[in-house]
Amino acid sequence: MIASPKARNPAGVVLLKNAVSEVEMARVAADVGYSESAFAVAQDDGSKSWRVRYFSPESEVPFCGHATIALGAALGEQNGGGTYTLVLSDATITVDARATPDGMIATLSSPPTKSRTMTEEESRNVMALFDLTSEELDPRLAPAHIHGGANHIVLPLKDRSRLAAMEYDLDDGRVVMRKHNLVTVMLVYIKANQSFVVRNAFASGGVLEDPAIGAAAAAFAGYLRDSQCPRDGRFTIRQGEDMGSPSQIKVSLDDVKGTSVRVSGSTRDMT
């Protein structure tokens, strides 16, 4: 098992010589109990290409950033640093692994990003789930449906205290997120031009909140680019602070709409 420093957001990693059934992967992910587990099968003798699937305790997830970072670190530990090709269900991406004195650092290049305005039904259902009003939203960013390998909703909030007070019913959240094919709902507070504080509700996977989600960070970065918000190509997301599991996600991107976003993180082995 791999986690960010101090085990802020543990992820399961299973490296396989041969594919196993979907039922078996779902069973293992449920037994492990982490928010996501990555299952990777080597596709070549050099072990530089891997078929990857991700499972939460309750469902398969199309893409998970922090589990990909953990997988990259595990591949680096096993096969040495370098670039690994990951074949997902809907995209092919890469992850770079690099050894440092403090441990392995991995950087993923996400699937293509895109965003759109929420539908009226999405807005109504998601706002009601968190008991939010339009007056509580930050006018500097519009709420949106965002994608970077998986679907998310982003809701920018005016007040840091409102973010800290996030609560919702898990069963209601599961219904809303699965109805709209969402992996998470991302509540965001703009701390500074290059710094954001975030909470990600993850009821779709049976988890109230995930302390670090690289896939949502990639989708959010693509959304910022689509919104033409002034950035210098790099920013930081602070997540998990209000649940006592602080994580920091570093994101970098170019200015070409829809292209991959790079998300970095450090890890440690929990075995």
BALOBA-1460 file (C-alpha; in Angstrom, 3 decimals):
// residues 271
<rec num="1" residu="m" x="0.000" y="0.000" z="0.000"/>
<rec num="2" residu="i" x="1.175" y="3.520" z="-0.802"/>
<rec num="3" residu="a" x="0.185" y="6.810" z="0.774"/>
<rec num="4" residu="s" x="1.148" y="10.431" z="0.747"/>
<rec num="5" residu="p" x="3.454" y="11.529" z="3.592"/>
<rec num="6" residu="k" x="2.040" y="10.709" z="7.047"/>
<rec num="7" residu="a" x="-0.557" y="8.507" z="5.301"/>
<rec num="8" residu="r" x="-2.780" y="11.498" z="4.512"/>
<rec num="9" residu="n" x="-4.623" y="9.688" z="1.719"/>
<rec num="10" residu="p" x="-3.725" y="6.009" z="1.432"/>
<rec num="11" residu="a" x="-4.314" y="4.178" z="-1.833"/>
<rec num="12" residu="g" x="-4.108" y="0.487" z="-2.584"/>
<rec num="13" residu="v" x="-1.758" y="-0.671" z="-5.349"/>
<rec num="14" residu="v" x="-1.872" y="-4.192" z="-6.784"/>
<rec num="15" residu="l" x="0.723" y="-5.125" z="-9.425"/>
<rec num="16" residu="l" x="-0.339" y="-8.197" z="-11.397"/>
<rec num="17" residu="k" x="1.352" y="-10.518" z="-13.870"/>
<rec num="18" residu="n" x="-2.018" y="-11.622" z="-15.235"/>
<rec num="19" residu="a" x="-5.451" y="-10.026" z="-15.284"/>
<rec num="20" residu="v" x="-8.003" y="-10.992" z="-12.652"/>
<rec num="21" residu="s" x="-11.771" y="-10.685" z="-12.789"/>
<rec num="22" residu="e" x="-13.692" y="-7.498" z="-12.118"/>
<rec num="23" residu="v" x="-15.412" y="-9.281" z="-9.241"/>
<rec num="24" residu="e" x="-12.051" y="-10.096" z="-7.657"/>
<rec num="25" residu="m" x="-10.758" y="-6.529" z="-8.006"/>
<rec num="26" residu="a" x="-13.959" y="-5.170" z="-6.459"/>
<rec num="27" residu="r" x="-13.657" y="-7.647" z="-3.589"/>
<rec num="28" residu="v" x="-10.039" y="-6.723" z="-2.866"/>
<rec num="29" residu="a" x="-10.793" y="-2.990" z="-3.012"/>
<rec num="30" residu="a" x="-13.663" y="-3.441" z="-0.548"/>
<rec num="31" residu="d" x="-11.466" y="-5.501" z="1.783"/>
<rec num="32" residu="v" x="-8.639" y="-2.935" z="1.658"/>
<rec num="33" residu="g" x="-11.154" y="-0.173" z="2.389"/>
<rec num="34" residu="y" x="-9.177" y="2.771" z="1.030"/>
<rec num="35" residu="s" x="-11.005" y="5.349" z="-1.061"/>
<rec num="36" residu="e" x="-9.414" y="3.872" z="-4.195"/>
<rec num="37" residu="s" x="-7.160" y="0.998" z="-5.198"/>
<rec num="38" residu="a" x="-5.300" y="0.683" z="-8.502"/>
<rec num="39" residu="f" x="-4.922" y="-2.709" z="-10.205"/>
<rec num="40" residu="a" x="-2.168" y="-2.816" z="-12.848"/>
<rec num="41" residu="v" x="-1.274" y="-5.629" z="-15.267"/>
<rec num="42" residu="a" x="2.065" y="-5.512" z="-17.127"/>
<rec num="43" residu="q" x="1.626" y="-5.237" z="-20.898"/>
<rec num="44" residu="d" x="5.239" y="-5.846" z="-21.999"/>
<rec num="45" residu="d" x="8.370" y="-7.654" z="-20.872"/>
<rec num="46" residu="g" x="10.048" y="-4.360" z="-20.032"/>
<rec num="47" residu="s" x="7.221" y="-3.501" z="-17.616"/>
<rec num="48" residu="k" x="6.959" y="0.049" z="-18.970"/>
<rec num="49" residu="s" x="3.340" y="-0.316" z="-20.106"/>
<rec num="50" residu="w" x="0.502" y="-1.297" z="-17.772"/>
<rec num="51" residu="r" x="-3.256" y="-1.814" z="-18.070"/>
<rec num="52" residu="v" x="-4.840" y="-0.082" z="-15.069"/>
<rec num="53" residu="r" x="-8.278" y="-0.122" z="-13.459"/>
<rec num="54" residu="y" x="-9.390" y="1.678" z="-10.290"/>
<rec num="55" residu="f" x="-11.936" y="0.565" z="-7.702"/>
<rec num="56" residu="s" x="-13.421" y="2.270" z="-4.658"/>
<rec num="57" residu="p" x="-14.994" y="0.147" z="-1.901"/>
<rec num="58" residu="e" x="-18.333" y="0.365" z="-3.761"/>
<rec num="59" residu="s" x="-17.676" y="0.951" z="-7.464"/>
<rec num="60" residu="e" x="-15.203" y="1.132" z="-10.324"/>
<rec num="61" residu="v" x="-13.780" y="4.603" z="-10.964"/>
<rec num="62" residu="p" x="-12.598" y="5.609" z="-14.480"/>
<rec num="63" residu="f" x="-9.547" y="7.509" z="-13.216"/>
<rec num="64" residu="c" x="-8.027" y="8.260" z="-9.817"/>
<rec num="65" residu="g" x="-5.168" y="10.702" z="-9.462"/>
<rec num="66" residu="h" x="-3.784" y="9.870" z="-6.035"/>
<rec num="67" residu="a" x="-3.904" y="6.127" z="-6.764"/>
<rec num="68" residu="t" x="-2.013" y="6.830" z="-10.000"/>
<rec num="69" residu="i" x="0.640" y="8.740" z="-8.046"/>
<rec num="70" residu="a" x="0.861" y="5.786" z="-5.662"/>
<rec num="71" residu="l" x="1.079" y="3.369" z="-8.604"/>
<rec num="72" residu="g" x="3.850" y="5.439" z="-10.199"/>
<rec num="73" residu="a" x="5.821" y="5.304" z="-6.952"/>
<rec num="74" residu="a" x="5.312" y="1.538" z="-6.676"/>
<rec num="75" residu="l" x="6.464" y="1.036" z="-10.279"/>
<rec num="76" residu="g" x="9.485" y="3.234" z="-9.626"/>
<rec num="77" residu="e" x="10.394" y="1.235" z="-6.550"/>
<rec num="78" residu="q" x="10.036" y="-2.059" z="-8.411"/>
<rec num="79" residu="n" x="11.432" y="-1.196" z="-11.851"/>
<rec num="80" residu="g" x="13.383" y="2.029" z="-11.386"/>
<rec num="81" residu="g" x="12.645" y="5.626" z="-12.216"/>
<rec num="82" residu="g" x="11.359" y="6.679" z="-15.603"/>
<rec num="83" residu="t" x="8.163" y="7.119" z="-17.567"/>
<rec num="84" residu="y" x="5.461" y="4.461" z="-17.484"/>
<rec num="85" residu="t" x="2.549" y="4.215" z="-19.909"/>
<rec num="86" residu="l" x="-0.819" y="3.491" z="-18.276"/>
<rec num="87" residu="v" x="-3.679" y="2.196" z="-20.408"/>
<rec num="88" residu="l" x="-6.958" y="3.143" z="-18.721"/>
<rec num="89" residu="s" x="-10.480" y="2.179" z="-19.754"/>
<rec num="90" residu="d" x="-11.063" y="5.474" z="-21.603"/>
<rec num="91" residu="a" x="-7.597" y="6.964" z="-22.137"/>
<rec num="92" residu="t" x="-3.861" y="6.310" z="-22.217"/>
<rec num="93" residu="i" x="-1.700" y="8.410" z="-19.906"/>
<rec num="94" residu="t" x="1.807" y="8.426" z="-18.450"/>
<rec num="95" residu="v" x="3.296" y="8.647" z="-14.973"/>
<rec num="96" residu="d" x="6.892" y="9.630" z="-14.221"/>
<rec num="97" residu="a" x="8.658" y="8.175" z="-11.180"/>
<rec num="98" residu="r" x="11.730" y="9.793" z="-9.630"/>
<rec num="99" residu="a" x="13.686" y="8.772" z="-6.532"/>
<rec num="100" residu="t" x="14.632" y="11.478" z="-4.028"/>
<rec num="101" residu="p" x="16.339" y="11.343" z="-0.615"/>
<rec num="102" residu="d" x="12.888" y="11.667" z="0.949"/>
<rec num="103" residu="g" x="11.303" y="8.918" z="-1.108"/>
<rec num="104" residu="m" x="9.722" y="8.408" z="-4.493"/>
<rec num="105" residu="i" x="7.989" y="11.299" z="-6.247"/>
<rec num="106" residu="a" x="5.547" y="10.611" z="-9.067"/>
<rec num="107" residu="t" x="4.025" y="12.975" z="-11.623"/>
<rec num="108" residu="l" x="1.066" y="11.943" z="-13.738"/>
<rec num="109" residu="s" x="-0.049" y="13.424" z="-17.041"/>
<rec num="110" residu="s" x="-3.837" y="13.341" z="-16.959"/>
<rec num="111" residu="p" x="-6.312" y="12.381" z="-19.660"/>
<rec num="112" residu="p" x="-7.610" y="15.310" z="-21.772"/>
<rec num="113" residu="t" x="-9.652" y="17.879" z="-19.848"/>
<rec num="114" residu="k" x="-12.935" y="19.594" z="-20.648"/>
<rec num="115" residu="s" x="-15.641" y="21.548" z="-18.868"/>
<rec num="116" residu="r" x="-19.144" y="22.852" z="-19.430"/>
<rec num="117" residu="t" x="-21.914" y="24.754" z="-17.699"/>
<rec num="118" residu="m" x="-23.998" y="22.662" z="-15.331"/>
<rec num="119" residu="t" x="-27.506" y="21.739" z="-16.417"/>
<rec num="120" residu="e" x="-30.387" y="23.163" z="-14.406"/>
<rec num="121" residu="e" x="-31.085" y="19.736" z="-12.928"/>
<rec num="122" residu="e" x="-27.435" y="19.186" z="-11.951"/>
<rec num="123" residu="s" x="-27.312" y="22.604" z="-10.304"/>
<rec num="124" residu="r" x="-30.588" y="22.111" z="-8.452"/>
<rec num="125" residu="n" x="-29.693" y="18.637" z="-7.169"/>
<rec num="126" residu="v" x="-26.097" y="19.416" z="-6.127"/>
<rec num="127" residu="m" x="-26.878" y="22.755" z="-4.494"/>
<rec num="128" residu="a" x="-29.716" y="21.136" z="-2.516"/>
<rec num="129" residu="l" x="-27.438" y="18.272" z="-1.430"/>
<rec num="130" residu="f" x="-25.133" y="20.733" z="0.365"/>
<rec num="131" residu="d" x="-27.911" y="23.161" z="1.322"/>
<rec num="132" residu="l" x="-26.197" y="25.947" z="-0.611"/>
<rec num="133" residu="t" x="-27.692" y="29.144" z="-1.997"/>
<rec num="134" residu="s" x="-26.450" y="31.105" z="-5.007"/>
<rec num="135" residu="e" x="-25.465" y="33.966" z="-2.656"/>
<rec num="136" residu="e" x="-22.861" y="31.684" z="-1.050"/>
<rec num="137" residu="l" x="-21.026" y="31.087" z="-4.341"/>
<rec num="138" residu="d" x="-17.946" y="33.074" z="-5.339"/>
<rec num="139" residu="p" x="-18.763" y="35.142" z="-8.448"/>
<rec num="140" residu="r" x="-15.141" y="34.982" z="-9.621"/>
<rec num="141" residu="l" x="-15.710" y="31.428" z="-10.870"/>
<rec num="142" residu="a" x="-18.901" y="29.922" z="-12.231"/>
<rec num="143" residu="p" x="-20.054" y="26.513" z="-10.973"/>
<rec num="144" residu="a" x="-19.297" y="23.931" z="-13.627"/>
<rec num="145" residu="h" x="-19.231" y="20.310" z="-14.733"/>
<rec num="146" residu="i" x="-15.528" y="19.429" z="-15.143"/>
<rec num="147" residu="h" x="-13.693" y="16.410" z="-16.552"/>
<rec num="148" residu="g" x="-10.115" y="15.169" z="-16.520"/>
<rec num="149" residu="g" x="-10.521" y="11.419" z="-16.868"/>
<rec num="150" residu="a" x="-13.618" y="11.410" z="-14.645"/>
<rec num="151" residu="n" x="-16.650" y="13.658" z="-14.127"/>
<rec num="152" residu="h" x="-16.890" y="16.157" z="-11.264"/>
<rec num="153" residu="i" x="-18.902" y="19.220" z="-10.285"/>
<rec num="154" residu="v" x="-17.045" y="22.253" z="-8.917"/>
<rec num="155" residu="l" x="-18.740" y="24.798" z="-6.620"/>
<rec num="156" residu="p" x="-16.595" y="27.854" z="-5.699"/>
<rec num="157" residu="l" x="-17.529" y="29.266" z="-2.267"/>
<rec num="158" residu="k" x="-17.160" y="32.837" z="-0.990"/>
<rec num="159" residu="d" x="-16.292" y="32.001" z="2.615"/>
<rec num="160" residu="r" x="-13.660" y="29.672" z="4.039"/>
<rec num="161" residu="s" x="-15.946" y="28.979" z="6.996"/>
<rec num="162" residu="r" x="-18.660" y="27.662" z="4.672"/>
<rec num="163" residu="l" x="-16.165" y="25.234" z="3.196"/>
<rec num="164" residu="a" x="-15.166" y="24.093" z="6.679"/>
<rec num="165" residu="a" x="-18.838" y="23.502" z="7.517"/>
<rec num="166" residu="m" x="-19.450" y="21.158" z="4.567"/>
<rec num="167" residu="e" x="-21.869" y="18.379" z="5.399"/>
<rec num="168" residu="y" x="-24.348" y="16.254" z="3.515"/>
<rec num="169" residu="d" x="-26.184" y="12.955" z="3.780"/>
<rec num="170" residu="l" x="-24.075" y="10.113" z="2.365"/>
<rec num="171" residu="d" x="-27.032" y="8.187" z="0.975"/>
<rec num="172" residu="d" x="-28.486" y="11.302" z="-0.670"/>
<rec num="173" residu="g" x="-25.050" y="12.106" z="-2.067"/>
<rec num="174" residu="r" x="-24.712" y="8.612" z="-3.497"/>
<rec num="175" residu="v" x="-28.048" y="9.021" z="-5.303"/>
<rec num="176" residu="v" x="-27.197" y="12.472" z="-6.718"/>
<rec num="177" residu="m" x="-23.681" y="11.591" z="-7.841"/>
<rec num="178" residu="r" x="-24.653" y="8.328" z="-9.473"/>
<rec num="179" residu="k" x="-27.676" y="9.954" z="-11.129"/>
<rec num="180" residu="h" x="-25.400" y="12.505" z="-12.816"/>
<rec num="181" residu="n" x="-22.436" y="10.126" z="-13.337"/>
<rec num="182" residu="l" x="-20.173" y="12.120" z="-11.011"/>
<rec num="183" residu="v" x="-17.153" y="10.789" z="-9.151"/>
<rec num="184" residu="t" x="-16.991" y="13.743" z="-6.745"/>
<rec num="185" residu="v" x="-18.397" y="17.167" z="-5.989"/>
<rec num="186" residu="m" x="-15.550" y="19.628" z="-5.416"/>
<rec num="187" residu="l" x="-16.125" y="22.593" z="-3.092"/>
<rec num="188" residu="v" x="-13.441" y="25.264" z="-3.588"/>
<rec num="189" residu="y" x="-12.301" y="28.339" z="-1.690"/>
<rec num="190" residu="i" x="-9.992" y="30.722" z="-3.588"/>
<rec num="191" residu="k" x="-7.246" y="31.536" z="-1.086"/>
<rec num="192" residu="a" x="-5.027" y="33.348" z="-3.587"/>
<rec num="193" residu="n" x="-4.502" y="33.542" z="-7.317"/>
<rec num="194" residu="q" x="-2.332" y="30.403" z="-7.277"/>
<rec num="195" residu="s" x="-3.700" y="28.688" z="-4.171"/>
<rec num="196" residu="f" x="-6.999" y="26.929" z="-3.515"/>
<rec num="197" residu="v" x="-8.476" y="25.127" z="-0.517"/>
<rec num="198" residu="v" x="-10.701" y="22.222" z="-1.503"/>
<rec num="199" residu="r" x="-13.029" y="19.555" z="-0.143"/>
<rec num="200" residu="n" x="-14.175" y="16.638" z="-2.313"/>
<rec num="201" residu="a" x="-17.368" y="14.776" z="-1.456"/>
<rec num="202" residu="f" x="-17.040" y="11.201" z="-2.730"/>
<rec num="203" residu="a" x="-20.373" y="9.561" z="-1.977"/>
<rec num="204" residu="s" x="-20.330" y="7.806" z="-5.354"/>
<rec num="205" residu="g" x="-17.565" y="5.574" z="-3.990"/>
<rec num="206" residu="g" x="-19.158" y="5.144" z="-0.585"/>
<rec num="207" residu="v" x="-16.807" y="7.650" z="1.087"/>
<rec num="208" residu="l" x="-18.046" y="10.873" z="2.664"/>
<rec num="209" residu="e" x="-14.901" y="12.805" z="1.737"/>
<rec num="210" residu="d" x="-11.535" y="12.097" z="0.103"/>
<rec num="211" residu="p" x="-8.553" y="14.064" z="1.492"/>
<rec num="212" residu="a" x="-6.693" y="14.279" z="-1.857"/>
<rec num="213" residu="i" x="-8.033" y="13.706" z="-5.371"/>
<rec num="214" residu="g" x="-5.596" y="14.229" z="-8.212"/>
<rec num="215" residu="a" x="-8.206" y="13.476" z="-10.881"/>
<rec num="216" residu="a" x="-10.422" y="16.300" z="-9.619"/>
<rec num="217" residu="a" x="-7.363" y="18.572" z="-9.401"/>
<rec num="218" residu="a" x="-6.583" y="17.865" z="-13.064"/>
<rec num="219" residu="a" x="-10.184" y="18.511" z="-14.091"/>
<rec num="220" residu="f" x="-10.214" y="21.743" z="-12.065"/>
<rec num="221" residu="a" x="-6.987" y="22.894" z="-13.731"/>
<rec num="222" residu="g" x="-8.527" y="22.302" z="-17.137"/>
<rec num="223" residu="y" x="-11.590" y="24.265" z="-16.058"/>
<rec num="224" residu="l" x="-9.457" y="27.218" z="-14.952"/>
<rec num="225" residu="r" x="-7.778" y="27.161" z="-18.337"/>
<rec num="226" residu="d" x="-11.164" y="26.989" z="-20.111"/>
<rec num="227" residu="s" x="-12.337" y="29.934" z="-18.001"/>
<rec num="228" residu="q" x="-9.276" y="31.909" z="-19.133"/>
<rec num="229" residu="c" x="-8.471" y="32.823" z="-15.545"/>
<rec num="230" residu="p" x="-5.029" y="34.442" z="-15.299"/>
<rec num="231" residu="r" x="-2.521" y="31.813" z="-14.107"/>
<rec num="232" residu="d" x="1.188" y="31.287" z="-14.584"/>
<rec num="233" residu="g" x="0.743" y="27.605" z="-15.418"/>
<rec num="234" residu="r" x="1.221" y="26.349" z="-11.858"/>
<rec num="235" residu="f" x="-0.881" y="26.328" z="-8.730"/>
<rec num="236" residu="t" x="-1.377" y="24.460" z="-5.467"/>
<rec num="237" residu="i" x="-4.451" y="22.758" z="-4.058"/>
<rec num="238" residu="r" x="-4.691" y="22.265" z="-0.300"/>
<rec num="239" residu="q" x="-7.117" y="19.529" z="0.629"/>
<rec num="240" residu="g" x="-8.160" y="17.467" z="3.630"/>
<rec num="241" residu="e" x="-7.439" y="20.194" z="6.191"/>
<rec num="242" residu="d" x="-10.955" y="20.222" z="7.611"/>
<rec num="243" residu="m" x="-10.999" y="16.451" z="8.079"/>
<rec num="244" residu="g" x="-7.638" y="16.377" z="9.842"/>
<rec num="245" residu="s" x="-5.737" y="14.834" z="6.912"/>
<rec num="246" residu="p" x="-4.034" y="17.758" z="5.129"/>
<rec num="247" residu="s" x="-2.643" y="17.081" z="1.664"/>
<rec num="248" residu="q" x="-1.010" y="19.315" z="-0.914"/>
<rec num="249" residu="i" x="-1.376" y="18.761" z="-4.654"/>
<rec num="250" residu="k" x="0.865" y="20.562" z="-7.133"/>
<rec num="251" residu="v" x="-0.532" y="21.124" z="-10.626"/>
<rec num="252" residu="s" x="1.100" y="22.438" z="-13.801"/>
<rec num="253" residu="l" x="-0.345" y="22.930" z="-17.293"/>
<rec num="254" residu="d" x="0.162" y="24.740" z="-20.552"/>
<rec num="255" residu="d" x="-2.311" y="27.132" z="-22.181"/>
<rec num="256" residu="v" x="-3.570" y="24.743" z="-24.874"/>
<rec num="257" residu="k" x="-7.235" y="24.011" z="-24.199"/>
<rec num="258" residu="g" x="-8.090" y="20.377" z="-23.505"/>
<rec num="259" residu="t" x="-4.538" y="19.081" z="-23.213"/>
<rec num="260" residu="s" x="-3.132" y="16.982" z="-20.402"/>
<rec num="261" residu="v" x="-2.455" y="18.417" z="-16.946"/>
<rec num="262" residu="r" x="0.510" y="17.367" z="-14.779"/>
<rec num="263" residu="v" x="-0.160" y="16.510" z="-11.135"/>
<rec num="264" residu="s" x="2.667" y="15.691" z="-8.689"/>
<rec num="265" residu="g" x="2.863" y="14.121" z="-5.265"/>
<rec num="266" residu="s" x="5.222" y="12.308" z="-2.930"/>
<rec num="267" residu="t" x="4.498" y="8.953" z="-1.305"/>
<rec num="268" residu="r" x="5.569" y="6.492" z="1.327"/>
<rec num="269" residu="d" x="5.156" y="2.738" z="1.583"/>
<rec num="270" residu="m" x="2.693" y="1.595" z="4.260"/>
<rec num="271" residu="t" x="3.476" y="-2.132" z="4.074"/>
